Amino acid sequence: MSKIVQASVRETAFNCPHCSAYTTQYWYVLYADPIREDPPVPTVIDESYRERIQANRELSPRDRDKVLSIFERLNTGLVFLQDGDAPRGSGWRAHNLHLSKCYNCKTMAVWVHNQLLFPLNKVGPLPNQELPPEIISDFEEARGIVTASPRGAAALLRLSIQKLCKHLGESGKNIDGDIASLVKKGLNPTIQQALDIVRVIGNEAVHPGAMDLRDDRDIALHLFELVNGIADQMISHPKKVTELYAKLPEAKRKAIAARDRKT
């Protein structure tokens, strides 16, 4: 079995609360400077910022790409240190507040005293990394709340299934109908059976993203597997086959294409 070391302020290596890899963690102290902008409130980036940058014709394409790259990192909501920013060396030391940075995924965790504040302690399988980023975000949010709010996690995961079906070309309006359509396109019928199990034991008439009083932790955990199962079969496996096929000698691929045209 692989080594599992719980995240702790007493350790310099543990399983990262973001990527789960057991690796070195780098620790940082923080210093606080007062905000001097007008108004003196934190700057929080939203999607309108992207539109303003894209519409700014005074920026060169290179500078626009650089600013948009920073925006994409800010828009994740994750804590990070901006490359190239020099330490200010001023302000008050923020005691009992620390950051740890994972060597593997380069993502930071936030600690208050000896407690991990962010990310939340997550439960459930990791998401298939070939899912669209928006679905991964919903999936990870569900992992973070499944213990405290299994109904909320289940609602997020139904919404993830709805979005995934739409990503795969379905309507995204009716999960049962979308899954049935995907089965006709090659999705393993066991996925439809798994969905039926979740539906029958937990919710007969709940719409995607809605909350059901009967949802519990077990149903949420089943839904995690359902999202990953669809992604494995409809995204990851076809992608892998395509990559392997592309590695065949060109002459062989042409011969196969000629055979298929005759067929």
C-alpha positions, 0 to 999 in steps of 0.5 A: 500500500502507498504511504498515507501521511495526513496533512499537518503543520508538523510535517514537511511532507504529506499527502497533498490535500489538493492532488493527494500525492505524497510529496514535499510541502513548502511552508510560507509565513504571511505579512499584511499590508493595508489596502490603499486603493480606492475603495480600500476593499479586496480586488476580486476578479470576475468574468467581466474582467476577461471581456475588458482585457479582450476588448482593450486594443491598447494591449499588444497580443503578447501583453494581452495573453500575459494578462489573460494568463494571470486572470485565468489563475485568479479566476480559479479562486486558488491561492498562489504566489505570482512569479516575478513578484518580489517580496515586499518585506513590509507590513505586519506578520500574520501570526497563526496564518500559513501557506503550504505549497505542494511540490507536485501540483504547485497548489497552495493550502491555507492554514489557521493555527494547526487547522487546514482551512482550505481546501476542505477535507475531501471525500470520494474519488478524484475526478477524471482529469479529462472532464471539462474544467467546469465539471471538475470544479463542481466535482471537487466542490462536491468532494469537499461538502459530501460529509457535511452536506451529502444532499448538496453534494448529490445535487452538484453531482447530478448537475455535473452529469447534466453538464457532462451529457451536454458536453457529449452532445446530448440535450442536458435536460433529462438525465435518463433520456441523455444516458439512454441516448449515450448507450446507443452511441456506445456507453456501457449499459451498466452505466444506465443500470447504475443511474437507475439504482441511484434514481430508484433508491434516492430520487424518483423525480428530482431534476439535475442540480436539485436537492432531495431530502432522501439523498444520503452519503452513499447515494453521493458516493455512487454519483461520484463513480457515475460521473467518472464512469461516463467520462472514462468510457466516453472521453478517456477510452476513445482518446486513448484508442485514437492516440494508439491508432495515430502511432500505427505506420502511415501505410497501415493506416491507409490500408485500413482506411481503404478497407473501410471505404470498400466496406 
